[in-house]
Amino acid sequence: MFKSIAIVAPGLLGASLAIAISEKGLAQNVAIWARRQAAVDALKSQSWCQKASVDLEEACQDAELIVLCSPVNSIISLSQQIATIAQNSPIVTDVGSVKDEIVRECQTALVGKARFIGSHPMAGSEKTGMENACSTLFDGKTCFVTPTDDSDPEALEKTIAFWKAVGSQVVVENPQKHDEIVAQVSHLPHVIATSLSTFLASRCPAAADYCGNGLRDTTRVASGSPALWQEIIAQNRTEVLKAIADFQTHLKKLYHQIEEKTDSKLFQELSLGKEFRDQL
């Protein structure tokens, strides 16, 4: 599919992507940029990495596809650095969970240097780091690809084909609509899980002694990196606030159903919830 692919930042997503590329034969060479020399040294012993460097230009040299797998707050600055070193108009994509600002700024930074297509594989985990990477992380998972009117058609086609090849189910959507959707299906659930966890930490500190799997399942995503999630929520602040406000309205309705003993409406709410959860 590609002669050479460069992965920028080998965290959970970046390393998993490199392993999947290698196992599925999607590139002859996989090069990885890492910020720390210790990570580079660890990568050099991996069969799925042909080159690793702390030098971004060296890692991206001759790459036909560059995938930015860093936290969302550094994706734009990395694209600006790549604009100064890019050769032969490579495709550049990312894995950031917020798209509007990233796509706009990266396209601007790379115009005339590289072809940017925003991506967001919905394949994260509360676990982080290269040590938790696996080649099947993307299998069957949704991956948003977020072109604009200015996107290069060939780059878009190849980006879609790439994510399909690593096992993802591709959804093509504009960056603004993407941010609205993920605020509802990803960012809001994280906020709710975190809020419930912090509420119980103060209201029932010994909850772990009493709870079953239900509480653990409900709050699982709250174990995600606070630093990472602070960045994500900050970048999608407007849509997250809209989602929280809408959920508050819905929760207030449920509160009144319980308060007013309208059990038939409560049963309907519980039934709709079960129906929705069962089809996920």
The 8 nearest C-alpha neighbors of each residue, nearest first, counted from 0:
[[1, 25, 26, 2, 161, 24, 27, 157],
 [2, 0, 26, 3, 25, 63, 4, 27],
 [1, 3, 27, 26, 28, 0, 63, 4],
 [2, 4, 28, 62, 1, 26, 63, 27],
 [5, 3, 64, 29, 62, 65, 63, 30],
 [4, 6, 30, 65, 59, 31, 62, 29],
 [7, 5, 31, 66, 65, 13, 30, 8],
 [6, 8, 32, 67, 68, 31, 66, 5],
 [9, 7, 33, 69, 68, 32, 10, 13],
 [10, 8, 13, 14, 129, 33, 7, 11],
 [11, 9, 128, 129, 13, 12, 14, 8],
 [10, 12, 128, 129, 132, 127, 14, 13],
 [13, 11, 15, 10, 14, 16, 68, 132],
 [14, 12, 9, 16, 10, 68, 15, 11],
 [13, 15, 9, 17, 16, 129, 11, 12],
 [16, 14, 132, 133, 12, 18, 134, 17],
 [15, 17, 19, 13, 14, 18, 12, 20],
 [16, 18, 14, 20, 15, 19, 21, 13],
 [17, 19, 15, 21, 134, 16, 20, 47],
 [18, 20, 134, 16, 22, 21, 17, 23],
 [21, 19, 25, 17, 23, 18, 22, 24],
 [20, 22, 24, 18, 47, 19, 23, 17],
 [21, 23, 19, 24, 20, 18, 134, 47],
 [22, 24, 20, 21, 25, 19, 165, 164],
 [25, 23, 21, 22, 26, 20, 27, 0],
 [26, 24, 20, 0, 23, 1, 21, 27],
 [27, 25, 1, 2, 28, 3, 24, 0],
 [26, 28, 2, 3, 29, 1, 25, 24],
 [27, 29, 3, 26, 49, 2, 4, 30],
 [30, 28, 4, 48, 49, 5, 3, 50],
 [29, 31, 50, 5, 58, 51, 49, 48],
 [32, 30, 6, 51, 5, 7, 58, 50],
 [31, 33, 7, 52, 58, 53, 8, 51],
 [34, 32, 8, 53, 35, 39, 38, 52],
 [33, 35, 53, 36, 32, 8, 38, 39],
 [36, 34, 37, 38, 33, 53, 39, 40],
 [35, 37, 39, 38, 40, 53, 34, 33],
 [38, 36, 40, 35, 39, 41, 42, 33],
 [37, 39, 41, 36, 40, 35, 42, 33],
 [40, 38, 36, 42, 41, 37, 51, 52],
 [39, 41, 37, 43, 38, 42, 36, 44],
 [42, 40, 38, 39, 43, 44, 37, 45],
 [43, 41, 39, 45, 44, 40, 38, 51],
 [42, 44, 40, 45, 41, 51, 39, 48],
 [43, 45, 42, 41, 46, 40, 48, 47],
 [46, 44, 42, 47, 43, 48, 41, 49],
 [45, 47, 48, 44, 49, 43, 21, 42],
 [48, 46, 21, 45, 18, 17, 49, 29],
 [49, 47, 29, 46, 45, 50, 30, 42],
 [48, 50, 29, 30, 28, 47, 51, 46],
 [51, 49, 30, 48, 31, 29, 43, 52],
 [52, 50, 31, 39, 30, 32, 43, 58],
 [51, 53, 54, 32, 58, 39, 33, 31],
 [52, 54, 33, 34, 32, 55, 36, 35],
 [55, 53, 52, 57, 56, 58, 32, 33],
 [56, 54, 58, 57, 32, 59, 53, 52],
 [55, 57, 59, 58, 54, 60, 84, 81],
 [56, 58, 60, 54, 55, 59, 52, 53],
 [57, 59, 55, 32, 56, 30, 60, 52],
 [60, 58, 56, 62, 5, 57, 55, 61],
 [59, 61, 57, 62, 58, 56, 86, 85],
 [62, 60, 59, 63, 3, 86, 87, 89],
 [63, 61, 3, 4, 59, 64, 60, 5],
 [62, 64, 89, 3, 4, 90, 61, 1],
 [63, 65, 90, 4, 62, 89, 91, 5],
 [66, 64, 91, 5, 4, 6, 90, 92],
 [67, 65, 92, 6, 93, 91, 7, 68],
 [66, 68, 93, 7, 69, 92, 6, 94],
 [69, 67, 13, 8, 94, 7, 93, 66],
 [68, 70, 8, 67, 74, 71, 73, 7],
 [71, 69, 72, 73, 227, 74, 68, 95],
 [70, 72, 95, 74, 73, 69, 231, 230],
 [71, 73, 70, 74, 230, 75, 69, 76],
 [72, 74, 76, 71, 75, 70, 77, 69],
 [75, 73, 77, 71, 76, 72, 69, 78],
 [74, 76, 78, 77, 73, 105, 101, 79],
 [75, 77, 79, 73, 78, 74, 80, 72],
 [76, 78, 80, 74, 79, 75, 73, 81],
 [79, 77, 81, 75, 80, 76, 105, 82],
 [80, 78, 76, 82, 77, 108, 81, 75],
 [81, 79, 77, 82, 78, 83, 76, 84],
 [80, 82, 78, 84, 83, 79, 85, 77],
 [81, 83, 79, 109, 80, 85, 84, 112],
 [84, 82, 81, 80, 85, 79, 112, 109],
 [83, 85, 81, 82, 56, 86, 80, 59],
 [86, 84, 82, 81, 112, 83, 113, 88],
 [85, 87, 88, 84, 89, 61, 112, 60],
 [86, 88, 89, 85, 113, 112, 61, 63],
 [89, 87, 113, 112, 86, 114, 85, 90],
 [90, 88, 63, 113, 64, 87, 114, 91],
 [89, 91, 114, 64, 115, 113, 154, 63],
 [92, 90, 115, 65, 64, 114, 66, 89],
 [93, 91, 66, 116, 117, 115, 118, 67],
 [92, 94, 67, 66, 118, 95, 117, 68],
 [95, 93, 119, 118, 68, 120, 67, 96],
 [96, 94, 71, 97, 119, 93, 98, 118],
 [95, 97, 119, 94, 98, 231, 71, 181],
 [98, 96, 95, 178, 235, 99, 234, 231],
 [97, 99, 174, 101, 102, 100, 178, 96],
 [100, 98, 174, 175, 102, 101, 103, 97],
 [101, 99, 103, 102, 98, 104, 97, 234],
 [100, 102, 98, 104, 103, 99, 105, 75],
 [103, 101, 105, 99, 100, 104, 98, 117],
 [102, 104, 100, 106, 101, 105, 99, 107],
 [105, 103, 107, 101, 106, 102, 100, 108],
 [106, 104, 108, 102, 107, 103, 75, 78],
 [107, 105, 109, 103, 104, 108, 115, 110],
 [106, 108, 104, 105, 110, 109, 103, 102],
 [109, 107, 105, 79, 106, 110, 104, 82],
 [108, 110, 112, 82, 113, 106, 107, 105],
 [111, 109, 112, 107, 106, 108, 113, 114],
 [110, 112, 113, 109, 88, 114, 82, 108],
 [113, 111, 109, 110, 88, 82, 85, 114],
 [112, 114, 88, 89, 109, 90, 111, 110],
 [115, 113, 90, 91, 89, 88, 151, 154],
 [114, 116, 91, 106, 92, 90, 113, 117],
 [117, 115, 92, 146, 91, 155, 118, 145],
 [116, 118, 145, 92, 102, 144, 93, 146],
 [119, 117, 144, 93, 94, 143, 145, 92],
 [118, 120, 94, 143, 142, 95, 96, 121],
 [119, 121, 142, 122, 141, 94, 143, 118],
 [122, 120, 141, 142, 123, 140, 119, 143],
 [123, 121, 120, 137, 140, 136, 124, 141],
 [124, 122, 121, 125, 12, 120, 11, 126],
 [125, 123, 126, 122, 127, 223, 220, 11],
 [124, 126, 223, 222, 220, 127, 123, 224],
 [127, 125, 124, 223, 131, 128, 11, 222],
 [126, 128, 11, 131, 125, 10, 124, 129],
 [129, 127, 10, 11, 130, 131, 126, 132],
 [128, 130, 10, 11, 132, 131, 14, 9],
 [129, 131, 128, 132, 11, 127, 10, 14],
 [132, 130, 129, 128, 11, 127, 133, 126],
 [133, 131, 15, 11, 129, 130, 14, 134],
 [134, 132, 15, 135, 136, 131, 18, 19],
 [133, 135, 19, 18, 15, 136, 16, 132],
 [134, 136, 138, 137, 133, 19, 15, 166],
 [137, 135, 134, 133, 138, 122, 15, 132],
 [136, 138, 140, 167, 135, 166, 122, 139],
 [139, 137, 166, 135, 167, 140, 136, 165],
 [138, 140, 167, 168, 166, 137, 141, 136],
 [141, 139, 167, 137, 138, 168, 122, 121],
 [142, 140, 168, 121, 167, 169, 120, 143],
 [141, 143, 120, 169, 119, 121, 167, 168],
 [144, 142, 170, 119, 118, 171, 169, 120],
 [143, 145, 118, 171, 117, 170, 172, 146],
 [144, 146, 173, 117, 172, 174, 171, 118],
 [147, 145, 150, 116, 173, 144, 117, 148],
 [148, 146, 149, 150, 173, 145, 174, 116],
 [147, 149, 150, 146, 151, 173, 152, 145],
 [150, 148, 147, 151, 146, 106, 152, 115],
 [151, 149, 147, 148, 146, 152, 116, 155],
 [150, 152, 154, 153, 155, 114, 149, 115],
 [153, 151, 155, 154, 150, 156, 157, 149],
 [154, 152, 156, 155, 151, 157, 158, 150],
 [153, 155, 157, 151, 152, 156, 90, 158],
 [156, 154, 152, 158, 153, 157, 151, 159],
 [155, 157, 153, 159, 154, 158, 152, 160],
 [156, 158, 160, 154, 159, 155, 161, 153],
 [159, 157, 161, 155, 160, 156, 154, 162],
 [158, 160, 156, 161, 157, 162, 155, 163],
 [159, 161, 157, 163, 158, 162, 164, 156],
 [162, 160, 158, 164, 159, 163, 157, 165],
 [163, 161, 165, 164, 159, 167, 160, 158],
 [162, 164, 167, 160, 166, 161, 165, 168],
 [163, 165, 161, 166, 162, 160, 167, 25],
 [166, 164, 162, 163, 167, 19, 161, 137],
 [165, 167, 138, 163, 164, 137, 139, 162],
 [168, 166, 163, 140, 139, 137, 138, 162],
 [167, 169, 141, 140, 139, 142, 163, 170],
 [170, 168, 142, 141, 143, 167, 171, 163],
 [169, 171, 143, 142, 144, 172, 168, 141],
 [172, 170, 144, 143, 145, 169, 173, 146],
 [173, 171, 145, 177, 144, 170, 174, 176],
 [172, 174, 145, 176, 175, 146, 177, 147],
 [175, 173, 99, 177, 98, 145, 176, 178],
 [176, 174, 178, 177, 99, 173, 179, 98],
 [177, 175, 179, 178, 173, 174, 180, 172],
 [176, 178, 174, 180, 175, 179, 172, 173],
 [177, 179, 175, 181, 176, 180, 97, 182],
 [178, 180, 176, 182, 177, 238, 181, 175],
 [181, 179, 177, 183, 182, 178, 176, 184],
 [180, 182, 184, 185, 183, 178, 179, 177],
 [183, 181, 186, 239, 179, 180, 187, 185],
 [182, 184, 181, 187, 180, 242, 185, 186],
 [183, 185, 181, 182, 180, 186, 187, 188],
 [186, 184, 181, 188, 187, 182, 183, 189],
 [185, 187, 182, 189, 188, 181, 183, 190],
 [186, 188, 190, 183, 189, 182, 185, 191],
 [189, 187, 191, 190, 185, 186, 192, 184],
 [188, 190, 192, 186, 187, 191, 220, 193],
 [189, 191, 187, 193, 188, 192, 194, 186],
 [192, 190, 194, 188, 193, 189, 195, 187],
 [193, 191, 218, 189, 195, 221, 194, 190],
 [192, 194, 221, 196, 190, 191, 195, 189],
 [193, 195, 191, 197, 196, 192, 198, 190],
 [196, 194, 198, 192, 193, 197, 191, 199],
 [197, 195, 193, 199, 194, 198, 200, 192],
 [196, 198, 200, 194, 199, 195, 193, 201],
 [199, 197, 195, 196, 200, 201, 194, 202],
 [198, 200, 202, 203, 196, 201, 197, 195],
 [201, 199, 204, 197, 198, 203, 202, 196],
 [200, 202, 199, 198, 204, 203, 197, 196],
 [203, 201, 199, 200, 198, 204, 197, 206],
 [202, 204, 199, 206, 205, 200, 201, 198],
 [205, 203, 200, 206, 201, 202, 199, 207],
 [204, 206, 207, 203, 208, 209, 200, 199],
 [207, 205, 209, 208, 203, 204, 210, 199],
 [208, 206, 205, 209, 210, 204, 211, 215],
 [209, 207, 206, 205, 210, 211, 204, 203],
 [210, 208, 206, 207, 211, 205, 203, 214],
 [211, 209, 207, 206, 208, 214, 212, 213],
 [210, 212, 213, 214, 209, 215, 207, 208],
 [211, 213, 215, 214, 216, 210, 217, 218],
 [214, 212, 216, 211, 215, 217, 210, 218],
 [213, 215, 217, 216, 212, 218, 211, 210],
 [214, 216, 212, 218, 213, 217, 219, 211],
 [217, 215, 213, 219, 214, 218, 212, 220],
 [218, 216, 214, 215, 219, 213, 192, 220],
 [217, 219, 192, 215, 221, 216, 220, 214],
 [220, 218, 216, 221, 215, 217, 222, 192],
 [219, 221, 222, 218, 223, 125, 189, 192],
 [222, 220, 193, 223, 219, 192, 218, 189],
 [223, 221, 220, 125, 219, 224, 218, 126],
 [224, 222, 125, 221, 220, 225, 126, 124],
 [223, 225, 227, 226, 228, 222, 125, 127],
 [226, 224, 228, 227, 229, 223, 222, 221],
 [227, 225, 229, 224, 228, 230, 223, 231],
 [228, 226, 224, 230, 225, 229, 231, 70],
 [227, 229, 231, 225, 230, 226, 232, 224],
 [228, 230, 226, 232, 227, 231, 225, 233],
 [231, 229, 233, 228, 227, 232, 234, 72],
 [230, 232, 228, 234, 233, 229, 235, 227],
 [233, 231, 235, 229, 236, 234, 230, 228],
 [232, 234, 236, 230, 231, 235, 229, 228],
 [233, 235, 231, 232, 236, 230, 97, 100],
 [236, 234, 232, 233, 238, 237, 239, 97],
 [235, 237, 233, 239, 232, 234, 238, 240],
 [238, 236, 240, 239, 235, 241, 234, 233],
 [237, 239, 241, 240, 179, 236, 235, 182],
 [240, 238, 242, 182, 236, 241, 237, 235],
 [239, 241, 243, 237, 242, 238, 236, 244],
 [242, 240, 238, 244, 239, 243, 245, 237],
 [241, 243, 239, 245, 240, 244, 183, 246],
 [244, 242, 246, 240, 245, 241, 247, 239],
 [245, 243, 247, 241, 246, 242, 240, 248],
 [246, 244, 242, 248, 247, 243, 241, 249],
 [245, 247, 249, 243, 248, 244, 250, 242],
 [246, 248, 250, 244, 249, 245, 251, 243],
 [249, 247, 251, 245, 246, 250, 244, 252],
 [248, 250, 246, 252, 251, 247, 245, 253],
 [251, 249, 253, 247, 252, 248, 246, 254],
 [252, 250, 254, 248, 253, 249, 247, 255],
 [253, 251, 249, 255, 250, 254, 256, 248],
 [252, 254, 250, 256, 251, 255, 257, 249],
 [255, 253, 251, 257, 252, 256, 258, 250],
 [254, 256, 258, 252, 257, 253, 259, 251],
 [257, 255, 253, 261, 259, 254, 258, 265],
 [256, 258, 260, 254, 255, 259, 253, 261],
 [259, 257, 255, 260, 256, 254, 261, 253],
 [258, 260, 256, 261, 257, 255, 262, 254],
 [261, 259, 257, 262, 258, 256, 255, 265],
 [262, 260, 256, 259, 264, 263, 265, 257],
 [261, 263, 265, 260, 264, 266, 256, 257],
 [262, 264, 266, 265, 261, 267, 260, 268],
 [265, 263, 267, 266, 262, 261, 268, 256],
 [264, 266, 262, 268, 267, 263, 256, 269],
 [267, 265, 263, 269, 264, 268, 262, 270],
 [266, 268, 264, 270, 265, 269, 271, 263],
 [269, 267, 265, 271, 266, 270, 272, 264],
 [268, 270, 272, 266, 267, 271, 265, 273],
 [271, 269, 267, 273, 272, 268, 266, 274],
 [272, 270, 274, 268, 273, 269, 267, 275],
 [273, 271, 269, 275, 270, 274, 276, 268],
 [272, 274, 270, 276, 271, 275, 277, 269],
 [275, 273, 271, 277, 272, 276, 270, 278],
 [274, 276, 272, 273, 277, 278, 271, 279],
 [277, 275, 273, 279, 278, 274, 272, 271],
 [276, 278, 274, 275, 279, 273, 272, 271],
 [277, 279, 276, 275, 274, 273, 272, 271],
 [278, 276, 277, 275, 274, 273, 272, 184]]
